[in-house]
Amino acid sequence: MELKIKFLKWSAGLPVVMLNQKTADKLGVHPKEKVLIKTISKKPKKMFAITDIVKKLVQSNEIGVSSEIKKSMDLIPRQRIKVNLASSTKSLEYIKKKMQKKELSEKEIGKIIEDIIANFLSEAEIALFVSSMYRNGTSMKETVYLIKAILKTGSKLTLKNKFIVDKHSIGGSAGRTTPIVVSICAAAGLIVPKTSSRAITSPAGTADAIETMAKVDFTMAQLKKIIQKTNACLVWGGGLGMVPADSKIIKIEKQLKIDPDAQLLASIMAKKLAVGSKYIIIHIPYGKTAKVSKVKALKLKKKFDFLGRYFHKKLKCVLIRNKGPLGRGIGPVLEMMDVVRVLERKGSCHLLEKRSLELAGELFELTGKAKKGKGIEMAKEILDSKKALKKFKQILKAQKGRVRKLKPGKFKRDFFSPKAGKIMEIDNKRINALAQRAGCPTDKSAGIYLYRQVGNHIKRHEKIFTLYAESKSRINEAVKFYKKNNPIILK
């Protein structure tokens, strides 16, 4: 059936269309069922959408489309499109198969990812797929199939350079090493097309932090220009169309607060392959309150090593024991303030600096830019000379931003140590949850500033941290959480 487009200045958060009751009856479609909409052209654009049925807002020869569809399909007013009842898909059968702990084939995983991209699967159905991977695990075959499927459905960045490098941390503890590592490596002539995700289970992702000073959302053409100017970028990967399936899955993971191994591996590797990285460092922090235990870290390392060999990349996993946040700040603004302090050589973030130098050093040694055992020395020289700061400013400028003074949230509450002692550990999960109660990462200026870190001694009644939020209600909510879940372990 052909219908005329009608725009209603309406955003649904997902692809939705409005049909007149008479039109819906002719199509045989019911409320909340899916239809396939297709442009009329030699190379038609197609999309699945959820149906909303109305009596007056649209006529029987019209179809009302949400802003998401308008933008994705580049539609114009009164344009005619074909609308048909969506046929059933086998994706749900394959998801049910995974729920039954059975291994999926390359074709089956490919079909699931294809339907996620086409919006054929609802968020609830995607959640079933994510949950089944989390609960039942996946084989390395399935992980490879997942990477290939995610990569196949997106665009790729083509750069002609021998030294294209990348670094990724699996996360779990606060502290932004990425902007520091990228700036150091780019200053040394390496090409670092760093695409990052927003926070999934943490108070801030690299994209959330960079966005406090510069734009992170660019087209592929704009991205290439930024890299040509600066050797690097610090952008959000979700807007580039490189791994669109990954972005949709991450959105569900964020809601569920889970991160299945297969998706973690696939998400990281697909992004690295999409930007053409040849040398890759994977940072895996482990510990009692980190994202993974040492045993789990070693298992992940084994899987990453396999994937590096499979896709013919020079890949090295760096496992480091973690006892708490790397910097003093937790939350987008506060973590970015730490990054600037390190780059400006103003101290106070010793562990963040140490870890950044280690990771940059590993990349220098992996690429042969530095001899074995000399990578950290090379990285420190670049940092101390402020060449990394200069490069960081250049990257921000290319991304329509600049280094500027940041301010944490307008509402704050100070917390004091109940006794004298040594800080043995800061529980990552609890401190992250506390920052999230304060509003992170949505409220970028919310978060926590630590006056003392792991290994430091503190006196009784000495200020230990300040909590920041954008509203009194958020502060109160965070205080309630803190009273039941103190994250700082003193001895």
C-alpha positions as CSV (number, residue, x, y, z in Angstrom):
1,M,0.0,0.0,0.0
2,E,1.3,3.5,-0.9
3,L,0.7,6.3,1.6
4,K,1.7,10.0,1.9
5,I,4.1,11.0,4.7
6,K,2.8,13.3,7.4
7,F,5.1,14.9,10.0
8,L,3.6,15.5,13.4
9,K,6.6,17.0,15.3
10,W,6.6,13.8,17.4
11,S,9.5,11.9,18.9
12,A,8.9,8.5,20.3
13,G,12.4,7.5,21.2
14,L,12.1,4.6,18.7
15,P,10.7,4.1,15.1
16,V,6.9,4.5,15.4
17,V,4.2,5.2,12.7
18,M,0.6,6.4,13.1
19,L,-2.0,4.8,10.8
20,N,-5.7,5.7,10.4
21,Q,-8.0,2.9,11.7
22,K,-9.4,2.3,8.2
23,T,-5.9,1.9,6.7
24,A,-4.8,-0.4,9.5
25,D,-7.9,-2.6,8.9
26,K,-7.0,-2.9,5.2
27,L,-3.4,-3.8,6.0
28,G,-4.6,-6.2,8.7
29,V,-2.2,-4.6,11.3
30,H,-3.0,-4.2,15.0
31,P,-1.7,-1.7,17.6
32,K,2.0,-2.3,18.6
33,E,2.5,-4.7,15.6
34,K,5.3,-4.0,13.1
35,V,5.1,-2.7,9.6
36,L,7.7,-2.5,6.9
37,I,8.0,1.0,5.4
38,K,10.0,1.4,2.1
39,T,10.8,4.5,0.0
40,I,9.9,4.4,-3.7
41,S,13.2,4.6,-5.6
42,K,15.9,2.5,-7.4
43,K,17.7,2.0,-4.2
44,P,14.9,2.0,-1.6
45,K,15.5,2.6,2.1
46,K,13.7,0.2,4.4
47,M,12.8,0.3,8.1
48,F,10.6,-1.7,10.4
49,A,8.3,0.4,12.7
50,I,5.8,-0.1,15.5
51,T,2.3,0.8,14.7
52,D,0.0,3.2,16.6
53,I,-3.6,3.4,15.3
54,V,-5.6,6.6,15.5
55,K,-8.9,7.9,14.1
56,K,-8.3,11.6,13.4
57,L,-4.6,12.6,13.4
58,V,-3.9,11.1,10.0
59,Q,-6.2,10.5,7.0
60,S,-6.7,7.1,5.4
61,N,-4.2,8.0,2.6
62,E,-1.5,9.2,5.1
63,I,1.1,7.8,7.5
64,G,2.4,9.8,10.4
65,V,6.1,9.1,11.2
66,S,8.2,9.8,14.3
67,S,11.2,12.1,14.1
68,E,13.4,9.0,14.4
69,I,12.1,7.6,11.1
70,K,12.2,11.0,9.4
71,K,15.9,11.4,10.3
72,S,17.0,7.9,9.5
73,M,15.2,7.6,6.2
74,D,15.8,11.3,5.2
75,L,12.0,11.7,4.4
76,I,10.3,14.9,3.1
77,P,6.7,16.1,3.6
78,R,4.0,14.5,1.4
79,Q,6.6,12.0,0.0
80,R,4.9,8.6,-0.9
81,I,6.2,5.4,0.7
82,K,5.2,1.8,0.5
83,V,3.8,0.2,3.7
84,N,3.2,-3.5,4.3
85,L,2.6,-5.7,7.3
86,A,5.9,-7.0,8.5
87,S,6.4,-10.8,8.0
88,S,7.5,-12.8,10.9
89,T,11.2,-13.3,11.6
90,K,13.2,-16.3,12.7
91,S,15.3,-14.1,15.0
92,L,13.0,-14.9,18.0
93,E,13.4,-18.6,17.4
94,Y,17.2,-18.2,17.5
95,I,17.0,-16.1,20.7
96,K,14.8,-18.8,22.3
97,K,17.4,-21.3,21.1
98,K,20.1,-19.4,23.0
99,M,17.9,-19.1,26.0
100,Q,17.9,-23.0,25.9
101,K,21.7,-23.0,26.2
102,K,22.2,-24.1,22.6
103,E,25.0,-22.8,20.3
104,L,24.0,-20.4,17.5
105,S,25.4,-20.6,14.0
106,E,26.9,-17.7,12.0
107,K,23.7,-17.4,10.0
108,E,21.5,-17.3,13.1
109,I,23.6,-14.6,14.9
110,G,23.8,-12.7,11.6
111,K,20.0,-12.7,11.3
112,I,19.6,-11.5,14.9
113,I,22.0,-8.6,14.4
114,E,20.4,-7.8,11.0
115,D,17.0,-7.5,12.6
116,I,18.3,-5.4,15.5
117,I,19.7,-2.9,12.9
118,A,16.4,-3.0,11.0
119,N,14.4,-2.3,14.2
120,F,12.5,-5.5,13.7
121,L,13.3,-6.6,17.3
122,S,11.8,-4.6,20.1
123,E,13.9,-3.5,23.1
124,A,12.3,-6.3,25.2
125,E,13.4,-8.9,22.5
126,I,16.9,-7.5,22.4
127,A,17.0,-7.6,26.2
128,L,16.2,-11.4,25.9
129,F,19.1,-11.9,23.6
130,V,21.5,-9.9,25.9
131,S,20.2,-11.7,29.0
132,S,20.6,-15.2,27.3
133,M,24.3,-14.4,26.4
134,Y,24.9,-13.1,30.0
135,R,23.3,-16.1,31.7
136,N,24.3,-19.0,29.4
137,G,27.6,-17.8,28.0
138,T,28.9,-18.1,24.4
139,S,31.5,-20.1,22.6
140,M,34.5,-18.4,20.9
141,K,32.8,-19.4,17.6
142,E,29.7,-17.4,18.6
143,T,31.8,-14.5,19.7
144,V,33.6,-14.4,16.3
145,Y,30.3,-14.6,14.5
146,L,29.0,-11.7,16.6
147,I,32.0,-9.6,15.8
148,K,31.6,-10.3,12.1
149,A,27.9,-9.6,12.1
150,I,28.3,-6.3,14.0
151,L,31.1,-5.2,11.7
152,K,29.2,-6.2,8.5
153,T,26.2,-4.0,9.4
154,G,28.3,-0.8,9.8
155,S,30.6,1.5,7.9
156,K,34.4,1.4,8.2
157,L,37.1,4.1,8.5
158,T,39.8,3.7,5.9
159,L,43.2,5.3,6.9
160,K,46.5,4.7,5.0
161,N,49.1,4.5,7.7
162,K,51.3,1.8,9.2
163,F,50.9,2.9,12.8
164,I,47.2,2.9,13.5
165,V,46.8,2.2,17.2
166,D,44.1,1.9,19.9
167,K,43.8,1.4,23.6
168,H,40.7,0.2,25.4
169,S,39.9,-0.4,29.1
170,I,37.1,-2.8,30.0
171,G,36.2,-0.3,32.7
172,G,34.8,-0.8,36.2
173,S,36.9,1.8,38.0
174,A,36.7,5.6,37.6
175,G,39.6,7.6,36.0
176,R,40.1,8.7,32.4
177,T,43.4,7.3,31.1
178,T,42.2,7.4,27.4
179,P,42.5,11.2,26.7
180,I,46.0,11.2,28.2
181,V,47.2,8.1,26.4
182,V,45.7,9.3,23.1
183,S,47.4,12.7,23.5
184,I,50.8,11.2,24.3
185,C,50.7,8.7,21.4
186,A,49.4,11.2,18.8
187,A,52.2,13.6,19.9
188,A,54.7,10.9,19.0
189,G,53.3,10.5,15.5
190,L,51.0,7.4,16.0
191,I,47.5,7.5,14.5
192,V,44.9,7.1,17.2
193,P,41.3,7.0,15.9
194,K,39.7,6.7,19.3
195,T,36.0,6.0,19.3
196,S,34.4,5.5,22.7
197,S,31.1,4.6,24.1
198,R,29.2,6.4,26.8
199,A,29.0,4.9,30.3
200,I,27.3,1.5,30.5
201,T,27.8,0.5,34.2
202,S,30.1,3.3,35.3
203,P,29.6,7.0,36.3
204,A,31.3,8.2,33.1
205,G,32.6,7.0,29.8
206,T,35.3,8.7,27.8
207,A,32.7,10.2,25.5
208,D,30.8,11.6,28.5
209,A,34.0,13.2,29.8
210,I,35.2,14.7,26.5
211,E,31.8,16.1,25.9
212,T,32.3,18.5,28.8
213,M,34.9,20.4,26.7
214,A,34.2,19.5,23.1
215,K,31.8,17.9,20.6
216,V,32.0,14.1,20.3
217,D,29.3,13.5,17.6
218,F,30.6,13.7,14.1
219,T,30.1,12.2,10.6
220,M,32.7,9.9,9.1
221,A,33.9,12.6,6.7
222,Q,34.3,15.0,9.6
223,L,36.2,12.4,11.6
224,K,38.7,11.8,8.8
225,K,39.4,15.6,8.7
226,I,40.0,15.7,12.5
227,I,42.5,12.8,12.3
228,Q,44.3,14.3,9.3
229,K,44.8,17.5,11.3
230,T,45.7,16.0,14.6
231,N,46.7,12.3,14.2
232,A,43.8,11.4,16.6
233,C,40.3,11.9,17.7
234,L,38.3,11.4,20.9
235,V,34.7,10.9,19.7
236,W,31.5,9.0,20.4
237,G,31.4,5.9,18.2
238,G,27.6,5.6,18.3
239,G,27.0,8.4,15.9
240,L,29.4,7.2,13.1
241,G,27.3,4.3,11.9
242,M,30.4,2.1,12.3
243,V,28.8,-0.5,14.7
244,P,25.1,0.5,14.9
245,A,24.1,-2.9,16.3
246,D,26.6,-2.4,19.1
247,S,25.0,1.0,20.0
248,K,21.6,-0.5,20.2
249,I,22.8,-3.5,22.4
250,I,24.7,-1.1,24.7
251,K,21.6,0.9,25.2
252,I,19.8,-2.3,26.5
253,E,22.9,-3.3,28.6
254,K,22.8,0.1,30.3
255,Q,19.2,-0.4,31.3
256,L,19.8,-4.0,32.5
257,K,23.1,-3.0,34.1
258,I,24.8,-6.1,32.7
259,D,27.7,-6.5,30.2
260,P,28.0,-10.1,28.9
261,D,31.5,-11.3,28.0
262,A,30.6,-12.1,24.4
263,Q,29.2,-8.6,23.8
264,L,32.1,-7.0,25.7
265,L,34.6,-8.8,23.5
266,A,32.5,-8.2,20.3
267,S,31.9,-4.5,21.1
268,I,35.6,-3.8,21.7
269,M,37.0,-5.8,18.8
270,A,34.3,-4.6,16.2
271,K,35.2,-1.0,17.0
272,K,38.9,-1.6,16.7
273,L,38.4,-3.4,13.4
274,A,36.0,-0.8,12.1
275,V,38.7,2.0,12.5
276,G,41.5,-0.2,11.0
277,S,43.6,-0.5,14.2
278,K,46.7,-2.6,13.7
279,Y,48.2,-2.4,17.2
280,I,45.8,-2.7,20.2
281,I,46.3,-2.6,24.0
282,I,43.5,-4.0,26.1
283,H,43.6,-2.8,29.7
284,I,42.0,-5.2,32.1
285,P,41.7,-3.9,35.7
286,Y,41.0,-6.8,38.2
287,G,40.4,-7.0,41.9
288,K,37.9,-7.7,44.6
289,T,35.7,-4.8,43.7
290,A,36.8,-4.2,40.1
291,K,34.6,-5.3,37.2
292,V,36.4,-8.7,37.0
293,S,38.4,-10.9,39.4
294,K,41.9,-12.1,38.5
295,V,40.6,-15.4,37.4
296,K,38.1,-13.7,35.1
297,A,40.7,-11.3,33.8
298,L,43.0,-14.2,32.8
299,K,40.1,-15.8,31.0
300,L,39.3,-12.6,29.1
301,K,43.0,-12.2,28.2
302,K,43.0,-15.7,26.7
303,K,39.9,-14.8,24.6
304,F,41.3,-11.4,23.5
305,D,44.6,-13.1,22.6
306,F,42.7,-15.6,20.4
307,L,40.7,-12.8,18.7
308,G,43.9,-10.8,18.1
309,R,45.4,-13.8,16.3
310,Y,42.2,-14.6,14.4
311,F,41.9,-11.1,13.0
312,H,45.6,-10.7,12.4
313,K,46.2,-7.8,14.8
314,K,49.1,-7.1,17.2
315,L,47.2,-7.2,20.4
316,K,48.4,-7.2,24.0
317,C,46.3,-7.4,27.2
318,V,47.6,-5.5,30.2
319,L,46.3,-6.9,33.5
320,I,46.7,-4.6,36.5
321,R,45.3,-5.1,40.0
322,N,42.9,-2.4,41.0
323,K,42.0,-1.2,44.5
324,G,40.0,1.9,43.7
325,P,39.5,4.9,41.4
326,L,42.6,5.9,39.4
327,G,42.0,9.7,39.8
328,R,40.5,11.9,42.5
329,G,37.4,12.7,40.4
330,I,34.5,10.4,39.7
331,G,31.9,11.7,37.1
332,P,32.4,13.3,33.7
333,V,33.4,16.8,34.8
334,L,35.5,15.7,37.8
335,E,37.3,13.0,35.8
336,M,38.0,15.5,33.0
337,M,39.5,18.0,35.6
338,D,41.9,15.2,36.6
339,V,42.9,14.7,32.9
340,V,43.8,18.4,32.5
341,R,45.8,18.4,35.8
342,V,47.9,15.5,34.6
343,L,48.5,17.0,31.1
344,E,49.3,20.4,32.6
345,R,51.7,18.7,35.0
346,K,50.0,20.0,38.1
347,G,50.2,16.7,40.0
348,S,47.7,15.3,42.6
349,C,46.7,12.4,40.4
350,H,49.7,10.1,40.7
351,L,48.0,6.8,40.0
352,L,46.1,8.2,37.0
353,E,49.4,9.5,35.6
354,K,51.2,6.2,36.3
355,R,48.6,4.1,34.6
356,S,48.4,6.4,31.6
357,L,52.2,6.3,31.1
358,E,52.2,2.5,31.4
359,L,49.5,2.1,28.7
360,A,51.1,4.6,26.4
361,G,54.5,2.9,27.0
362,E,53.0,-0.4,26.0
363,L,51.8,1.0,22.7
364,F,55.2,2.5,22.0
365,E,56.8,-0.9,22.5
366,L,54.2,-2.8,20.6
367,T,54.7,-0.6,17.5
368,G,58.5,-0.5,17.8
369,K,58.5,3.2,18.5
370,A,60.4,2.4,21.7
371,K,62.7,-0.5,22.6
372,K,61.4,-3.0,25.1
373,G,61.4,-1.6,28.6
374,K,61.8,2.0,27.3
375,G,58.2,2.8,26.5
376,I,57.3,4.5,29.8
377,E,60.4,6.6,29.6
378,M,59.4,7.8,26.1
379,A,55.8,8.5,27.2
380,K,57.0,10.5,30.3
381,E,59.3,12.6,28.2
382,I,56.4,13.6,26.0
383,L,54.1,14.3,29.0
384,D,56.8,16.4,30.8
385,S,57.6,18.4,27.8
386,K,53.9,19.4,27.5
387,K,53.8,18.1,23.9
388,A,50.8,15.9,25.0
389,L,49.0,19.0,26.4
390,K,49.6,20.8,23.1
391,K,48.2,17.8,21.2
392,F,45.2,17.5,23.5
393,K,44.3,21.1,22.9
394,Q,44.7,20.6,19.1
395,I,42.3,17.6,19.2
396,L,39.8,19.6,21.3
397,K,40.0,22.5,18.9
398,A,39.4,20.2,15.9
399,Q,36.4,18.9,17.7
400,K,34.9,22.4,18.2
401,G,36.1,22.7,21.8
402,R,38.8,23.9,24.1
403,V,40.4,23.4,27.5
404,R,38.2,25.5,29.8
405,K,37.6,25.7,33.5
406,L,35.0,23.2,34.6
407,K,32.8,23.4,37.7
408,P,31.4,20.5,39.6
409,G,27.7,20.5,40.7
410,K,26.2,23.4,42.5
411,F,24.9,21.3,45.4
412,K,27.6,19.6,47.6
413,R,28.1,17.6,50.8
414,D,31.4,17.0,52.6
415,F,32.2,13.7,54.2
416,F,34.7,13.2,57.0
417,S,36.7,10.2,58.1
418,P,35.1,8.5,61.2
419,K,38.5,7.4,62.5
420,A,42.3,7.7,61.8
421,G,43.9,5.1,59.7
422,K,45.1,4.0,56.3
423,I,42.9,3.7,53.2
424,M,43.3,0.1,52.2
425,E,40.7,0.0,49.4
426,I,37.9,2.0,47.8
427,D,35.1,-0.3,46.7
428,N,34.7,0.5,43.0
429,K,31.2,-0.8,42.8
430,R,30.0,1.1,45.8
431,I,31.7,4.4,44.9
432,N,30.4,4.1,41.3
433,A,26.9,3.5,42.6
434,L,27.2,6.4,44.9
435,A,28.2,8.7,42.0
436,Q,25.3,7.4,40.0
437,R,22.9,8.1,42.8
438,A,24.2,11.7,42.7
439,G,23.2,11.9,39.0
440,C,26.1,10.5,36.9
441,P,26.6,10.2,34.0
442,T,23.5,12.1,32.9
443,D,24.3,15.1,35.1
444,K,27.8,15.7,33.9
445,S,28.8,18.0,36.8
446,A,27.6,15.4,39.4
447,G,30.1,13.1,41.1
448,I,32.7,12.7,43.8
449,Y,36.0,14.3,44.6
450,L,38.4,12.3,46.7
451,Y,40.9,14.1,49.0
452,R,42.7,10.8,49.9
453,Q,43.3,7.8,47.7
454,V,44.3,4.1,48.4
455,G,47.4,3.9,50.4
456,N,47.0,7.4,52.0
457,H,46.8,7.9,55.7
458,I,44.0,10.0,57.1
459,K,43.2,11.6,60.5
460,R,40.0,11.3,62.4
461,H,37.4,14.0,61.2
462,E,39.6,14.9,58.2
463,K,37.7,15.6,55.0
464,I,37.7,12.4,52.9
465,F,35.5,13.3,49.9
466,T,33.0,15.8,48.6
467,L,29.8,14.7,46.9
468,Y,28.4,16.9,44.1
469,A,24.9,17.0,42.5
470,E,22.7,19.2,40.4
471,S,19.7,19.0,42.8
472,K,19.1,18.7,46.5
473,S,17.0,15.5,45.9
474,R,20.0,13.8,44.2
475,I,22.3,14.8,47.1
476,N,19.8,13.4,49.6
477,E,19.4,10.2,47.7
478,A,23.2,9.7,47.5
479,V,23.6,10.4,51.3
480,K,21.0,7.7,52.1
481,F,22.9,5.3,49.9
482,Y,26.3,6.2,51.5
483,K,25.0,5.6,55.0
484,K,24.2,2.0,54.1
485,N,27.1,1.4,51.7
486,N,30.3,3.1,52.8
487,P,32.8,2.5,49.9
488,I,36.0,3.5,51.8
489,I,37.8,0.7,53.7
490,L,40.1,2.0,56.5
491,K,42.5,0.1,58.7
